[in-house]
Amino acid sequence: MVLHTTFPTEIWEEYDHQCIVNNKSLAKVITNRSLAESSRELSNVGGWQSNDDLAEDVQFTDLISFVRQKLLKVALHNNYIDGLECVIVNMWANINPPGGYNQSHIHPNSLFSGVYFVKTPQNSGNLMLYDPRPGVQQSMPPRKKVKLPRELWRETYYDAVPGRIIMFPSWLWHKVETNKSSDTRISVSFNFIMR
């Protein structure tokens, strides 16, 4: 019998190996902004979230350049027609202090979403992504205690590591685990479309 694993979900990951983004400087900018700006209340619990206009802020130029490079890779892989432009429709910062987390959510009205990790102490909360297929959790026979192949996963976790970017379809349910460290966790999230 031939096995076909069809309809995969794209999850893109890369590190900033060239260090084009100065995370220490970015963390300071975001922290200062949190002192001057009230938090939006969306998926965040116990944490702070900036307005979603960071893509227009010159202090985020290096990060925006880094994100745009990655968006082009996604666009090329997906064979979007020539003439379309990758547009960051919104970008915002997140600060999760100890005990803070983000509830499960999606990002409507976007094509892909992503997160860039700026400051992430150990145990400050990983990104968790859920299997998007409806009903897949309906029948879960007990499995052997072995390492499962990726196609049998029902959820996956990505460590929050400074300099790492993760991008995924905006319809994919995801959350940020509780910050169990004694320090703040800082990240920048974004959504983009093709126009």
N, C-alpha and C positions, 0 to 999 in steps of 0.2 A: 504494500500500500504506500502511496506517495503522500507525504505531508506538505501542505501549502500553508505557510503563515502569511496571511494576507491582511490588508488594511492596517499597517503599522501606524503607531503614533510617533510623530517626530519630537524628540527631545534633544536639543542642541546644548553642548557644553564646551567651554573653553576657558583657559586661564590667560591672564594678561602676562604672558611670558616676557614681553618687552618692557614692562613697567611703564607704559605710557600714561597710566592713571596714577596720580599721587594719592594713595588712600589716606595717608595721615592728614594731608591738607584738606581732602574732601570730607573726612570725618569732622574736622574742625568747622568747616563751612556749614555742614548739616547741623551740627550741634548748636552753632550760633543762630542758625535759622529757627531751630526749635525753641529757642529762648524768646524769639521775637514774633513768632507766628503760632496761632492756635492750631491744635490738631484737628484734622478731619477725622470723622468717626465712620469707618467703613468696615473692613474685616478685622481691624486691629483691636485688641483687647489689652488694656493696661499699657499701651504704647502710644507713641506720637507718629503722625503721618502728615507730611507737608502738603501744600497745595500741589496740583499736578502740572505746574508750569516750569519745571526745571530745565526742559529742553530749550527754553528761551533765555536761560541764565548763563552769562559768559563764564561764571565760575565752574561750570560743568562742561566746558568745551572739550577737554581731553576725554572725558567719559563718553560724551556724545559721539565723538570721532571714533572711539573704540567700538561703541554699540553699532554705529552705522556700518563699519567694516563687517561685523558679524551678520547684520541684517542682509547685506548683499550676498553673503554665502548662502543664507536660507533662500533668498529669492532665486539665485542661480540654480540651486538644487531642485527647486520646485518648478522650474521652466516657465515662470511667468512671462507673458508676452513682452517684447521690447517696447520701450516707451513708458512703461509703468515706473513709478518712483516709490522707493521705500520712504514712508513718512512716519516719523514718531509723533503719534497723536497726543500722547501725554507721558509725563515722567515725574515721579515723586520719590521722596525719601521716606524711609521708615526707621524709627528708633524703637527697639524693644528693650526696655530695662529688665532686670531680673523679674521673672514671673510673667512678662509680656509675651503675647503670641498673636497669631493671625488665624481666624476661623477659616474653615473651608469655603472657597468661593471660586468664581470664574470672572473673566473680564469681557463683558459684552461689547459689541460694536468694534471689535478689533480682529485682526487676523492672527497675529502672534503676540505673546506677552513674554516678558523676561524680567530677570532680577540680576543685579550686579552686587556682589558682597564687598562691602567697604571695611567694616570692622566686625569680626566675629570671634569672640573668645570661645574656647572649647566649651561644649555643652550649652551653647546659646540658642539652639533651635535649628534643626535641619529643615529643608524644604521637602515636603511630602507631596507626591503626585499620585492620583488615583486612576485605576483602570477606567477608561471612559465608556466601556460598553455597557449599555443598559441591561440590567438583569444578571450580570456576571456573578454578583454576590448571592444570587438566589439559591444556587446549589453549590455547596462547598464541601464535597466529601473529604473526610480526613486524609491527610497526605503523610507519606513517610517523612521522617526527620532527616531530610537530605537537602543539599543546596539545589534549589529549583532553577531550571533554565529560564532565561529572561521572558520567554513567551508564556510562561505560566504564572508570572507575577501578577498580583492584584493591586499592588501599590509599590512605589519605589521612593527611596529617600536620597537626597543629595546633601552632602555635608556642606555647611556654610563655611566657605574658605575665602579669605580676602583675595580679590583678584579673579575670582571665578564668576563667569557669566553663564546663566542657564536660560534657554529660550524654549517655548513650547506653544502649541496652539491655544488661543485664548479661551476656547471652550473646555479646556481640560481642568477638572476640579483639582484644587491644590490648597495647601495650608502651610503655615510655619509653626513648628513645634514650640513649646514653652521654653523660654530662656531660663535654663537652670544654672547659669553661671552667676557670678557676683558682679558682672560688668554689663555694659550696654552692648547691644547688637545693632549694627547700622547697615542698611542696604538701600539700594536705589532700584525701583521697579519702573517698568515702561510698557507701553503698548504700541504696536505699529500696524499700519495698513499698507496696501499697495494702491496707488492712485495714478 
